[in-house]
């Protein structure tokens, strides 16, 4: 039997959108700029599976000059990735935090950091922290966890959450996550504000868009699930084809792969034909839950990091250019539907 050889590269379809910069993203960015004078600390959330792809140059420029912690959310979903944490710690030192919503200790550790900062600042009005990041990186989930840890008696969520991009559309009101000193807390207390996820005005790299879509960072359907499943198959074959051994032997053919998934998991049309769309959705759901390996999608070699740093230095698109691109993408979406 011939040894299986995974694909060397993945062909990016020309239909992949180049932007997901919506009206409320622009409004949110302007609101953040207006708030910064009242903010002492920025909590910038990035998805640990996409440490470079969810590092937004737009936000980087917006919050420049403010004290910042980089919070890598969903860190439990990249636990098989060798060297990622060490690399990111080397880049950001003690300004990096790895957070897992299922590990209360990581929430408590971050809350302690916030309290220490509030104690050092010693403001009568308390520490005001702003949570920022790209869509669906876990900002609202982080805020809810901090509030629950800091105010155990309050059961209701402070921010609405969901598994789709764009759940938060406006900057939220201040949420107290630590009491003031006179109530047994620190200094004037700690307050956190949630913000809408803000996408980049333009992404030239189609693979980055696919990776962000895999992590639910753009609206479902903008990139077909079958394309995302094909890319995931490409990556799994390079990581370890045994990740999907319960479905079939190693293959580079996404149709064969989805046919096997449909047969095993009952994703069939009338007459027993495989429903590739439902099979693809099933596979993507499993990967997002960490049941098909827990890997970081971004490469973190020195050349990859340098290339990303150069990207951060490039001039931003003007708002006019971003809106023009957005209109073009909407026309493409209408023509495809």
C-alpha positions as CSV (number, residue, x, y, z in Angstrom):
1,X,0.0,0.0,0.0
2,X,1.4,3.4,-1.0
3,X,2.3,5.8,1.8
4,X,-0.2,8.6,2.1
5,X,1.1,12.1,1.2
6,X,-0.9,15.2,2.3
7,X,-1.3,18.1,0.0
8,X,1.6,20.6,-0.1
9,X,-0.7,23.6,-0.4
10,X,-4.3,24.6,-0.4
11,X,-5.8,26.4,-3.4
12,X,-7.7,29.5,-2.1
13,X,-11.0,29.9,-4.1
14,X,-11.3,33.3,-5.8
15,X,-14.8,33.7,-4.1
16,X,-13.3,34.2,-0.6
17,X,-14.4,37.6,0.7
18,X,-11.7,40.1,1.5
19,X,-13.5,42.0,4.2
20,X,-16.1,41.7,7.0
21,X,-15.9,45.3,8.1
22,X,-19.5,46.3,8.9
23,X,-21.2,49.5,9.9
24,X,-21.2,48.7,13.6
25,X,-17.5,47.8,13.4
26,X,-16.7,51.4,12.3
27,X,-19.1,52.9,14.9
28,X,-17.5,50.7,17.6
29,X,-14.0,51.8,16.6
30,X,-15.0,55.5,16.8
31,X,-16.7,54.9,20.2
32,X,-13.5,53.3,21.5
33,X,-11.5,56.3,20.5
34,X,-13.8,58.5,22.4
35,X,-13.6,56.4,25.5
36,X,-9.9,56.0,25.7
37,X,-9.3,59.1,27.7
38,X,-11.3,57.5,30.6
39,X,-9.7,54.1,30.3
40,X,-6.7,53.0,32.3
41,X,-6.2,49.4,30.9
42,X,-7.1,47.7,27.7
43,X,-7.8,43.9,27.7
44,X,-7.2,42.9,24.0
45,X,-8.7,39.5,23.4
46,X,-7.3,37.2,20.7
47,X,-8.2,33.6,19.9
48,X,-5.4,31.4,21.0
49,X,-5.9,29.2,17.9
50,X,-5.3,32.3,15.7
51,X,-2.8,34.4,17.6
52,X,-1.7,36.4,14.5
53,X,-4.9,36.3,12.5
54,X,-7.0,37.8,15.4
55,X,-4.4,40.5,16.0
56,X,-6.2,43.5,14.4
57,X,-4.0,46.3,13.0
58,X,-7.0,48.7,13.3
59,X,-7.3,48.0,17.0
60,X,-3.5,48.1,17.4
61,X,-3.5,51.7,16.3
62,X,-6.7,52.7,18.1
63,X,-5.5,51.6,21.6
64,X,-1.8,52.6,21.1
65,X,-0.4,54.3,24.1
66,X,-2.7,52.7,26.6
67,X,-1.5,50.1,29.1
68,X,-2.6,46.7,27.7
69,X,-2.9,43.0,28.5
70,X,-3.2,40.6,25.6
71,X,-5.7,37.9,26.6
72,X,-5.5,34.7,24.6
73,X,-9.0,33.3,24.9
74,X,-10.0,29.7,24.2
75,X,-6.5,28.6,25.2
76,X,-7.9,25.1,26.0
77,X,-8.6,24.6,22.2
78,X,-4.9,24.8,21.3
79,X,-3.3,22.6,23.9
80,X,-1.6,20.3,21.3
81,X,0.4,23.2,19.8
82,X,4.1,22.9,20.6
83,X,5.8,26.1,21.6
84,X,3.0,28.5,21.0
85,X,2.7,29.7,24.5
86,X,6.5,30.1,24.9
87,X,6.6,32.1,21.6
88,X,3.8,34.4,22.6
89,X,5.3,34.9,26.1
90,X,8.6,35.8,24.4
91,X,6.8,38.4,22.3
92,X,4.8,40.0,25.0
93,X,6.4,39.1,28.3
94,X,4.3,39.6,31.4
95,X,1.6,41.4,29.3
96,X,0.2,38.1,28.0
97,X,-2.5,36.1,29.7
98,X,-3.8,32.7,28.6
99,X,-7.5,32.3,29.5
100,X,-9.8,29.3,29.5
101,X,-13.5,29.8,30.4
102,X,-13.6,26.3,31.8
103,X,-10.8,26.9,34.2
104,X,-11.9,29.3,37.0
105,X,-8.3,29.6,38.1
106,X,-7.4,31.5,34.9
107,X,-10.3,34.0,35.6
108,X,-9.2,34.4,39.2
109,X,-5.6,35.1,38.0
110,X,-6.7,37.7,35.6
111,X,-9.0,39.3,38.2
112,X,-6.0,39.5,40.6
113,X,-4.1,41.3,37.8
114,X,-6.9,43.8,37.5
115,X,-7.0,44.4,41.3
116,X,-3.3,44.8,41.5
117,X,-3.5,47.4,38.7
118,X,-6.3,49.2,40.5
119,X,-4.4,49.2,43.8
120,X,-1.3,50.7,42.0
121,X,-3.4,53.3,40.3
122,X,-5.4,54.1,43.5
123,X,-8.1,56.1,41.8
124,X,-11.1,57.3,43.8
125,X,-13.3,56.5,40.7
126,X,-11.8,53.0,40.3
127,X,-10.0,51.3,37.5
128,X,-11.8,51.3,34.1
129,X,-10.8,48.6,31.8
130,X,-11.9,48.2,28.2
131,X,-12.3,44.7,26.5
132,X,-11.6,44.9,22.8
133,X,-10.9,42.3,20.0
134,X,-12.1,40.9,16.7
135,X,-15.6,39.3,16.4
136,X,-16.3,36.2,18.4
137,X,-13.0,36.0,20.2
138,X,-14.7,35.6,23.5
139,X,-14.8,39.2,24.9
140,X,-18.4,39.0,26.3
141,X,-17.7,35.6,27.8
142,X,-14.6,36.9,29.5
143,X,-16.5,39.9,30.9
144,X,-19.2,37.5,32.3
145,X,-16.6,35.3,33.9
146,X,-14.9,38.3,35.5
147,X,-18.2,39.6,36.9
148,X,-19.1,36.1,38.2
149,X,-15.8,35.7,39.9
150,X,-15.8,39.3,41.3
151,X,-19.5,39.4,42.3
152,X,-20.5,35.8,43.1
153,X,-24.0,36.8,44.2
154,X,-25.0,38.2,40.8
155,X,-26.3,35.4,38.6
156,X,-27.4,37.2,35.5
157,X,-24.9,37.7,32.6
158,X,-23.5,41.1,32.2
159,X,-23.1,40.7,28.4
160,X,-25.0,38.6,25.8
161,X,-22.9,35.8,24.2
162,X,-23.3,33.4,21.3
163,X,-21.3,31.2,18.9
164,X,-21.7,33.6,15.9
165,X,-19.8,36.8,15.1
166,X,-21.6,40.1,15.8
167,X,-23.6,39.3,19.0
168,X,-22.3,42.5,20.7
169,X,-23.2,45.5,18.5
170,X,-22.5,48.5,20.9
171,X,-20.2,49.5,23.7
172,X,-21.7,48.3,26.9
173,X,-22.1,50.1,30.2
174,X,-19.5,49.7,33.0
175,X,-19.7,46.4,34.8
176,X,-18.2,46.2,38.3
177,X,-16.0,43.2,38.7
178,X,-14.4,44.2,42.0
179,X,-15.8,46.3,44.9
180,X,-14.1,49.4,46.2
181,X,-11.9,49.4,49.2
182,X,-14.6,50.6,51.5
183,X,-16.7,47.6,50.6
184,X,-13.9,45.1,51.1
185,X,-12.3,45.4,47.7
186,X,-9.5,47.5,46.3
187,X,-9.1,51.3,45.8
188,X,-12.2,52.6,44.0
189,X,-13.1,49.2,42.5
190,X,-12.7,47.7,39.1
191,X,-15.0,48.3,36.2
192,X,-15.0,46.6,32.8
193,X,-16.7,47.7,29.5
194,X,-17.5,45.4,26.7
195,X,-17.2,46.5,23.1
196,X,-18.3,45.1,19.7
197,X,-15.9,42.9,17.8
198,X,-14.1,45.0,15.2
199,X,-12.9,43.3,12.0
200,X,-10.0,44.6,9.8
201,X,-11.1,46.9,6.9
202,X,-9.4,44.7,4.4
203,X,-7.7,41.2,4.5
204,X,-5.6,40.5,1.4
205,X,-4.9,36.9,2.4
206,X,-7.7,34.5,1.6
207,X,-6.3,31.9,3.9
208,X,-6.5,34.2,6.9
209,X,-10.2,34.7,6.1
210,X,-10.7,31.0,6.0
211,X,-9.0,30.5,9.3
212,X,-11.1,33.3,10.9
213,X,-14.2,31.7,9.5
214,X,-13.2,28.3,11.0
215,X,-13.2,30.0,14.4
216,X,-16.6,31.6,13.7
217,X,-15.1,35.1,13.4
218,X,-17.3,36.1,10.4
219,X,-20.9,35.6,9.5
220,X,-21.8,32.0,8.8
221,X,-22.3,31.3,5.1
222,X,-19.9,34.0,3.8
223,X,-17.5,31.1,3.1
224,X,-19.3,27.8,2.3
225,X,-18.9,25.1,5.0
226,X,-17.6,22.7,2.3
227,X,-14.7,25.0,1.6
228,X,-13.9,25.3,5.4
229,X,-14.1,21.5,5.8
230,X,-11.7,21.1,2.8
231,X,-9.2,23.5,4.4
232,X,-9.6,21.7,7.8
233,X,-9.0,18.4,6.0
234,X,-5.8,19.8,4.5
235,X,-4.6,21.0,7.9
236,X,-5.5,17.7,9.7
237,X,-3.6,15.7,7.1
238,X,-0.5,17.8,7.9
239,X,-1.0,17.5,11.7
240,X,-2.1,13.9,11.9
241,X,-4.6,12.0,9.6
242,X,-5.5,9.8,12.5
243,X,-7.6,12.7,13.9
244,X,-10.4,11.6,11.6
245,X,-9.6,7.8,11.5
246,X,-13.1,7.0,12.9
247,X,-14.5,8.2,9.5
248,X,-12.1,6.9,6.9
249,X,-8.6,6.3,5.8
250,X,-6.4,9.3,5.1
251,X,-7.6,11.2,2.0
252,X,-7.0,14.5,0.2
253,X,-10.4,14.4,-1.4
254,X,-13.0,16.4,0.6
255,X,-15.9,14.7,-1.2
256,X,-14.7,11.3,-0.1
257,X,-14.1,12.6,3.4
258,X,-17.6,14.2,3.7
259,X,-19.2,11.1,2.2
260,X,-17.7,9.0,4.9
261,X,-18.8,11.5,7.6
262,X,-22.3,11.5,6.2
263,X,-22.5,7.7,6.2
264,X,-21.2,7.4,9.8
265,X,-23.1,10.2,11.4
266,X,-26.4,9.8,9.4
267,X,-26.2,13.1,7.4
268,X,-28.1,11.7,4.4
269,X,-30.6,13.0,1.9
270,X,-33.7,11.1,0.8
271,X,-32.5,8.0,-1.0
272,X,-29.4,7.6,1.1
273,X,-27.3,10.1,-0.8
274,X,-24.7,11.9,1.4
275,X,-25.6,15.4,2.5
276,X,-22.2,17.1,2.1
277,X,-23.3,20.4,3.5
278,X,-24.6,18.8,6.8
279,X,-21.6,16.6,7.0
280,X,-19.3,19.7,6.6
281,X,-21.3,21.5,9.3
282,X,-20.9,18.5,11.6
283,X,-17.1,18.4,11.1
284,X,-16.7,22.1,11.7
285,X,-18.7,21.8,14.9
286,X,-16.5,19.0,16.2
287,X,-13.3,21.0,15.4
288,X,-14.6,24.1,17.1
289,X,-15.3,22.0,20.2
290,X,-11.8,20.5,20.2
291,X,-12.9,17.0,19.2
292,X,-10.7,16.9,16.0
293,X,-7.4,18.0,17.6
294,X,-6.5,21.1,19.5
295,X,-4.0,23.0,17.3
296,X,-3.0,26.6,16.6
297,X,-3.9,27.4,13.0
298,X,-1.4,30.2,12.6
299,X,2.2,29.3,12.0
300,X,4.5,31.0,14.6
301,X,7.9,30.6,13.0
302,X,10.1,33.7,13.0
303,X,9.4,34.5,9.4
304,X,5.6,34.3,10.0
305,X,5.9,36.7,13.0
306,X,8.1,39.1,11.0
307,X,5.6,39.1,8.1
308,X,2.8,39.9,10.5
309,X,4.7,42.7,12.1
310,X,5.3,44.2,8.7
311,X,1.6,44.0,8.1
312,X,1.0,46.1,11.3
313,X,3.2,48.8,9.9
314,X,1.3,49.2,6.6
315,X,-1.1,52.2,6.3
316,X,-4.7,51.5,7.0
317,X,-7.3,51.6,4.4
318,X,-9.4,54.8,4.5
319,X,-13.0,54.5,5.6
320,X,-14.1,55.3,2.1
321,X,-12.0,52.4,0.7
322,X,-13.3,50.0,3.3
323,X,-16.9,50.9,2.6
324,X,-16.3,50.5,-1.2
325,X,-14.8,47.0,-0.6
326,X,-17.8,46.2,1.7
327,X,-20.3,47.1,-1.1
328,X,-18.3,45.0,-3.6
329,X,-18.4,42.0,-1.2
330,X,-22.2,42.5,-0.7
331,X,-22.7,42.5,-4.5
332,X,-20.7,39.3,-4.8
333,X,-22.7,37.7,-2.0
334,X,-26.0,38.6,-3.7
335,X,-24.8,37.2,-7.0
336,X,-23.9,33.9,-5.4
337,X,-27.3,33.5,-3.6
